[in-house]
Amino acid sequence: MTLTKQERLNDILDKHVFQRANEIHPFLAENHGEAYSDCWSNMFYDEEQIIDLLLDGDAYDAASEDVKEFLVQEVRDNGKDYQEIFEYWLVSDWLYDQLERSGAPVLEFKGLYFWGRTETGQCLTLDYYLNRVNNRLHTKLAA
């Protein structure tokens, strides 16, 4: 049986997102001290993410490489490339790996895997990084 994209995303959520863990944040920060943000993978947007955030499909296609490089440098120079975490989620090691490859902030601490969600106020099925994971799986399975 082939799953639809939405069914696959729901399957990922059911099997790999265990619980919200916002209460763990002070404990993690205390145990890592000043190096806390350095312990997370992907705390800064990569070039592709910056371009995705700034340009929609048509504008992206029309922009020259010089314009794209300029925009990325402007974001970095102004310190806007830092990913702010609003929610903390306990996830499976598989989803941790998938989210890390997708550029999401993740942290492994004493055998537990955390995802730092950079969005809040909407359901998980709308999350940018979960949809990147799902889209990559959909493309891989369709090939």
C-alpha positions, -999 to +999 in steps of 0.1 A: +000+000+000+014+034-010+009+062+015-001+097+004+023+125+014-001+135+042-004+100+055+034+096+055+038+128+075+012+116+100+031+083+102+063+102+109+046+122+136+030+091+152+062+070+152+090+095+157+078+126+176+075+115+212+066+145+233+070+182+237+099+189+261+100+226+267+106+220+304+140+204+296+154+236+282+166+251+315+182+218+325+200+215+292+212+251+293+225+247+328+244+215+320+261+230+290+267+265+304+279+292+280+286+266+252+249+256+251+242+270+217+274+254+203+260+220+213+232+222+188+236+213+152+223+237+126+218+268+148+225+290+118+206+289+084+226+276+055+227+294+021+198+274+007+176+281+037+183+318+036+174+320-001+142+299+005+132+324+032+138+355+011+128+345-024+097+327-036+099+304-067+096+331-094+119+356-077+144+328-071+144+318-108+148+354-118+176+362-094+212+360-106+239+342-086+253+376-076+220+387-061+216+355-042+252+358-028+245+394-018+213+385+000+230+357+019+258+379+029+234+407+040+215+383+063+248+370+078+263+405+083+231+416+101+230+385+124+197+373+110+209+338+102+205+325+137+176+300+141+156+309+172+141+279+190+106+282+203+097+246+212+117+216+222+106+181+211+119+147+221+122+126+188+136+093+176+172+089+165+159+083+129+140+116+129+169+134+145+191+123+116+165+134+091+159+167+107+197+173+109+201+167+072+172+191+066+189+219+085+168+219+116+184+226+150+189+193+168+207+181+200+218+147+213+221+146+251+229+115+270+212+092+245+181+114+240+174+133+208+159+167+208+146+189+180+146+226+185+115+237+166+118+272+151+081+276+146+053+278+171+015+284+171+006+260+144+003+222+141+033+201+135+020+190+101+027+225+088+062+227+101+089+237+075+115+211+086+091+182+090+078+190+055+113+190+041+119+156+056+086+143+042+092+159+007+126+142+006+111+108+015+083+113-010+107+121-038+130+092-028+101+067-027+086+080-060+119+075-079 
